[in-house]
Amino acid sequence: MLLSAALLLGLLSACRNRAPSVSFAKEWTVSELAELALEHSGREDQEGLEAIDAQMDREWMTTYFEDAYDLQEPWEDAVVIRATGASAFEIAVLRMEDDSAAIRAATALMTYIFTRQGDFAGYAPAEEDMVARGGIMQNGPFAALFICPDPDGAYDAVNAALKGASISDPAGSIDVESDANVKGLRDFLVTYQGMDEADLELLDDSGPDALSAYIEENYGLSRDLWQECAIARGTGDSAFEVAVMRTGNDMMAGSSIRSKLNRYLDDRESAFQNDTEQLAMLRQAMAIEGVSSSMEYSYIVLLACEDAMDTALAFEDEAETWGFSYSDRHRTYEDADSSYPNRCLFTPPNKDDMSIYDTSAVLAAWEKNDPSELSSYDRDIYDQAQKTLGEMLRDGMSDYEKELAVYNWVVQNVDYDWTHQDRMKTTPRESFTPYGGLVNHTAVCLGYATTFQLLMDLAGVECITVAGAAYSSRQDHGWNMVKLNGEWYCVDVTWDANYREQGGRGRQEDWDYFNVTSDYMADTDHQWDYASVPEATAMDRGQG
């Protein structure tokens, strides 16, 4: 799982518009730019894509921007080229009302990249990875999104076109600013915090070897990842630290650097566990990233200081950046139950209706061997369950053998309902119930889990369904637990079935989530109400 990607939250000063006047060598349309991006996107097969032009369907576009991008900004024209179903491919080019609106749109697209990853986390790792590597562009009134095999190629082509440069030489004749005064910005932060430099250790290019060694040893950043840096840090019992780093304008590289700085801040918290005042300061510390006004480089800033958010806004003003992005470090851990300190806090996302379908009527009919009084819906479920179990079970099977047979059947025969990943489609409720798995052979996670649950119930094997979450408690997810020989085991048939759908064989040796421990589930991006379900601790995969 690529869970290191940050939740990008852009903040812009409300009363300022620094956007320079931009003149283009050609008056490009969004359709032309979108076609150019598609041509350089690295996607060889362009079948299966849908293109929506605002001129064709402005109402659809408005709804999509609000629901998918959470974008309310005024826009003039737009094109979206996207795949549906199991593919995350998406290119969007927007012409906004003005340059400031384009900057805000680019920030919204950054956030969308993070949330879109969650749609594929666990289900389609390759697609999740493509989303994580997605790119954002803002140039004058244009904003663009590139979720594709070659986001750099798409970005360079569109950016070069807008700059009037050759696509084979995207930089063209644009001059790159090189006078970023990181020491001056560091000193501004020190003064803003009311700190005395005499009480701080200062690291900058006056001692390049010591600076590089500190950054690599403490931040985990090699020298090739940054251009300039200046640091001021407290000594002794002080956790104060500010660092201003200049890097190239590479969104994904910046996200990776921020992720490492956040891990450093987490480690600093551990070092100050017994100092309430310093720990409180570290709890709200942050790593921010702001793009320079020239759009040619970025500042990445570490703020372990009082009122880090207010200081970040002050830095934005002083450095004249296009807002900033940051990672929400304590979204999932800060209020974690002390009984489970190493597990992500479970907070139900409530994006889906995770109520479990009541199969009591089907079970009662099974017990009586009389389905005549069932509703037509339950009768279809009953008949398919009877047929399925009749084909897979035989006399004398152990509970483990029954479980293995049921699990294998669901993995091999139920496909994922990819309408669930499409913001413009409604997933039928059947996909959340055993009807989806047994009758339609199409389901989402809860449909997989309740299908497995029902078959296990009918086979006489103790089983429960867990309605939990994934993607750091941001996406609803469901799976099961099975009791064998007095021990509980966790199973996630959905994610193992998805491996088969993504080109794997789906055989038992390929299953990652069959009869595993609760710790394994927690370590592989599953979250749940830990105290309300049994704890699975056995390591024998159910074989005794």
N, C-alpha and C positions, 0 to 999 in steps of 0.2 A: 504494500500500500504506500502511496506517495503522500504521506500525511505531513510532510515537512512544508508543503505549500502554505503560505500565510493567508489569513483573512484580510483582504486589502480594503481598507476603509479610507477613502480620500476625503480630506477636509480642505475647503477653500475659503479664504476670507470673503465675507459676503459683500463688502463695499469696495472691492478693488478690482480693476481690470487692467492687467499688465500686458495683455496680448498684443504683440507687435502687429503692425499693419503688414499683411502678407499679400504679395502680388505674384500670380502664377504666370509662367510663360504661355500656358494654354488654359483655356477655361474648361477644365475637366468636368465631366458629368460623373455622378456616382456609379452609373452603369458601366461606363468605360473603366473606372478605377476598379470596380468589382471584377470585371472580366480580366483585367490585368493581374489582379491578385490571384484569381483562379488559375490563370495560365502559369503562374510562378509558384503555385501552392504545393507542388510536389505530388499532387494526386494524379495518377495516371489514368484511372478509370473515372470518367465524369458522369457515368450513368448512375441513376439512383439519387440524383440531386434535384432539389426544387429551388427555383429562383423566384423571389417575391420582390416586385418593384412597387414602390410607394405610389407610382403613377397608376398602376393597375389596381391596387387594393390598399388604399391608405388606412382604412378601418382595421384590416388585419394587422398592418404594420404597427399601428398605434397600440393595439392590444398586445402584440408580441413584445414591443419595447417595454410596456408597463409590466407585463407579467414575467418576462424572462430577464430583462436587463434592469428592471426597477428604474426606468428612465422616464422622467416626467418633463425633461427639458424641451424647449421648443426646437423643432427640427424642420428643415425645409424639404429635404429629399433623402431617400435611403433605398438601398438594395440589400437583401439578405439572400445568400446562397447557402443552403444547408442540406445535410443528409438527414434522414429520419431513421427511426428504429435503433439498431445497435451501433450506429456510427455517430460520433460526436462532431464530425466535420462541419465547420461553419465559417463563413466569411461574411462580414457585414461592413458596409461603407455608408456613413451618414454625413450629410452636409447639414450642419447646425445653423441656428440663427446667427450666431456670431462666434468669435474665437473663444470667448469665455465659456459659452455653452458647450463648445467642443471639448474643452478641457474637462468640464464636469461630466460630459458623456464618456470620455476616455476613462475617468475614474470609475464610473458605473460599470463599464466593460471589464475593468480589472476585477471588480467584485464578482461579476458574472463568471469569470474564469474560475474563481475559487468555488463558487456554488455549483457550477456545471461539473466540476470534478466529482462532487458528491453523487451526481446522478449515475456515475459509472464505477464508483469505488466498490470493489469486490465483484462486480458483475462483468466488467470488460476492462481489465487492467491496461491493455494496449491503448484503448480509447481514453481512459483516464490519464495515461501518460501524455497522449497527444494534447489533451486539454491543458495539462499542467505546463506544457511547453508553449502554449499559445502566446500570441503577441498582440500588442495594442499599439496603435499609432494615433497621434494627434498632430495635425499640421494645418494652421489657420483654422478655418471653420469646419475642416474635415476631421472625423474620428473614425477609426476602423478597428475591426476585430479579425484576427487571423488564427483560427483553430484548424490546423491542417498539418500535413506531414513536414512541410518546410515553411514555417512561419517567418523565418528570416528572409527567405526568398520573396515571399509575398510582401512583406514589409518594405524591403529594399526597392522592389519594383514600383510600388505605389508612392513611396517617399521620393524616389528619384524622379518619377513623372511629375510630381507636384513641384519639385525644385527645378525642373527643367534640365536635369542632368541625364546622362546616358544611363540606361538601365544596367548596362554592363559595368558602369562605373558610378554606383549610386551616390558616392560622396560628391561627385562633380567638382565644382570649384568652390564649394562652401567652405568658409574658414571656420575652424574649430577654435572656440575660445580656450585660452590656456592660462588665464590669470586668476584662477580660482584661489582665493586667499584663505586656505583652510585654517591657518594659524590665527588670522584675524577673526574668523568665525568662532573658533574655539575660545579665544579670549573674550569675545562678545558673550558667549554662554557663561563663562566664569564670572564676568562682571554682572550679568543679568541675575545670576544666582547669589550675588553679594559675597562671593568667595574671595579670599586673599590668595593670590598666586604663591605667596611665600609659604603657605600651608599645603601646597599641592606639589605633586610630582608632574613635571611637564615633559612630554615626549613629542618630538617633531623632527623635521628634517635637519635640525642642528645636530642630531645624533642618529643618523639613519640606521645604523646597525642595531642599536638598542631598540629603536622604534619597530623595525621589521621583526626582531626577535620577540618583542612583546606581543605584537599582533598575531604572529603565528602560534606562539605558545599559549596565549590566553583566548584569543578569538578564533583560532583554528583557521586563519586565512593566509594562504601563501602570497608571496609578493606579487605574483602576476595578476591578482584579483583587484588590486587597488592602485591608484596613481599617486595620490598624496594623502597624508593623514596627519592630524595633530590631536593629541590627547592630553587631558588634565585629569588627574586622579587623586583621591584622598589618600592619606597615609595613616598608618596605625589603625585606630578604631573607626575610621570613616569609610563608608562605602561609596562616597561621592565619586562619580566618574562621568566625564563627557568626552566624546570623541567625534571628530568631524572627518569623514573620509570622502575623497573624491574618486568616482569610478566612471567608466563609460556608461552611456545611456542604454543599458540592457536590462529590461524588466525582470527576466527570469534570473539573471545573475544577481541582480539586486535583491530579489526575493530570497535567494540562497544565502547571500551574505547576511541579510536581516535574520534569517533563521538561525544562523550560527551565533550571531550576537545575542539572540534571545536565549539560546542554550547557555551562553556565558552568563547572562543575567540570572538564569535559573541556578547555575552553580554558585553564583555569588549569594543568592538567597540561602543556600545550604550553609555557606560559611558564616552567615550572620543570624542563624536561627535563635541565638540566645540574646540578641540585641533588638529589643522591640522597636525602637525608634528607627534604626538603620534598616531593619527588615521591612517596616512599613514603607519606607522610601523605595526599596527595591521592588516591592510588590507592584508599584505603579510605574516602574521604569519601563522604557520602551526603546526600540530601534525604529527610526523613521527613515523614509527615503523621499527626496524631493528632486524633481527634474529642473535643471537650470533653465533660465528664460530663453536661451539659445536652442534648447532641446538637444544639445550635443553631449552633455554629461549629466551625472547625477551626484547629489550629496547623499551619503548614508551617515546617519547621526545616531550615536549611542547616548541616551539620556538617563543616567542614574542620578537623579537629583530631585529636589523638592518640586512639586507641581510640574511633572514632566509634560503633561498635555499643554499647559499654558506656555511652557518653555518651547515646546515644539512649534506653537503658533508664532511665538516671537522669532524663532529661527527662520520660519517661512518668510516673515516680513523682512528680516535683515538680509537673507540670502537671495530674496526675490525669486523663489522657486514657484513652480506651478503646483501649489498645494503640496501635500505629502501623503504617503501611504504608510501604514504601520500594521504590525501583527498583534492581534489580541491574545496576549500570552496566557492569560488566566481564564479564558473562556470556559475551560472544562475542569480545571483542577483546583481552583482556589477554595471552593467550598466542599471538596470531596469528603466523604464519610471517613472518619479516622480509622474505621475498621478495614478500609480498602484504600490505603494511602497511595498505592502504586497503580490504581485503576482510574481511568477517565471517568469523571462525574457523569452520571446518567441524568439527563434532563429530557423528558419525552419531546421529540420534535413536533409531534402532532400535525405533521403535514398530511398524513394519511389517516383514514379511519382504520385503526388497528384492532377494532373489536373482532373477537374470534367467532366464527360462524357456529351456531348451536347445532350440533349433530346428535343431540339426545334422541330425537325421533328416529333417526337412522339406526342408532345403536339399539334402541328398544325393539325396532322391527327385526333387526339382525338376531337379537336374543330369542325372539318368538318365531323366527324364520317365517315372518308374515309381513311383507311390505305393502299390503293392499290398502292400508289407511294412510300411506304417506302422500304428501303433496307431490305434484308432478316433478317439481324441482328436486325434492329429496329422493323421489323414486329413481330419477336418472342417476343421481349420485350412488344410490344403493345398488342399482343394477351394474353399473360400471365397476364399483368396488368388488362386488361378488365375482364378476367376470375376471377381474385382475388378480384377486387373491386365488381364485380357482386355478389360474394358470401358473402361479409361482409357488404356492405352498404344497407341501406333501406331509403325510403322517410322520411323526417322530422328529420333526425339526425342532431344534433348540430355539430359545428366544433370540439368541445371537444370529442364528441362521435365518430366522424369519426377518429380523431387522435388516440383515444384509440383502436379502432378496427384495424387500420393499424399497430400500434405499436405492438399490441398483435400478429398479424399475422406474422410480421417479426421475433419477438422473438421466436415464436413457430416453424417456418418453414424454417429458414435460418441457416445453420450450418457454422461455421468458417472454412476458408480454411487454414489448418495448414501447407501447403507447405510454407507459408509465414515465419514460424519459422524455416525452415530447410535451412541451409546455402548451401546445395548441390542441392537444387531444385529451379526451376524458377516458380513463381506464375503466372498463366495465367492472361492476362489483363482483361479477362471477370470478374474476381473476384473483380475488382476495379469498376465495372459498374453495372447498374441495371440488365444487362443480368445475372450476377452471382447470384444476389438475387432472381430474378423472374423466370429465366429459369433453371439455374443449382441448385438453392437453396443452393449455396455455395459462400461465399464472404469473403473479408477482410473488415476492417473498412470502407473504402471509398465505397465499394460495398454495405454494409449495409446502409450507410448514403444516397447514391444516389438512392437506391431502395426506402427507406422511403420518400425521397424528391419527387421522381416521383409520387408515389402513393398519396402523399398529394397534389401535384399540380393537378393531375387528379381529386381528390376529392374536389378541390376548397378551400383548406385550405392553408393560407400563410405560407411558410416555406423556410428556407435557409439552405445550407450546409456549415459547418465551416471546413476548412482544416487547422488543427492545429497540436498539438504535445502532447505527454505524456512522462512519465518517465523523468521529469525535462528537457523537451525539447530535448530529445535525440532520441525519436522514433516518426515517423510520425503517426498522428491519425486524424480521421475525425468523426464528429457528426453533429447534426442538431439543429436548433432553430425554434420554432413554435410560431406564433402570434395568440392569442385567446383573444377576447374581448378587443383589444387594448393593451394587455400586451404580452411581449416576454417571452418565456420559453426555457430552454435548455433540450435536450434529447440525450442520448447516447444509442441507441438501440443495438450496438455491445456488450458493456460490460454487458448489461442485458441479451442478448441472450447467452453470454458465461456462465453466471451463470446457465442458464438452461442446457447448454452442460456439465457443470461440476457436474451435478447431482441434481441441484435444480429443482423446479417445473416450474419456469418461469411464475408464476402467477403475477398479478398486485401487490399484497402485497409484492412480493419479489423484485420488481424493485427498484433500487437505483438511476436511472438516468432519470426518467420520469418527465418532467415539473419541473425542479429544477432551482435554480438561478445561475447566473454567478459566484457568490462567492462560491457557493457549488462546481461548476465544477473546479474552481481554487484550491479549498482546497482538491480536490480528483484527483490531478495530471493531470489536463488538462491545456494546455498552447495554446495561440492563439494571433493573432494581436488584442489586446484588444480594440484599438481605431477604428477598421474597421468594427466591427459588433455591433449590438444592445446590450445593457446591460440588462440582465434579473434580475429583482429585486422582482417580485411578489412572495409571499410565499404560495399561495393557491393551488399550483400544477395544475393550469389551470381550477379549478372548480368555479372560480368567488367568 
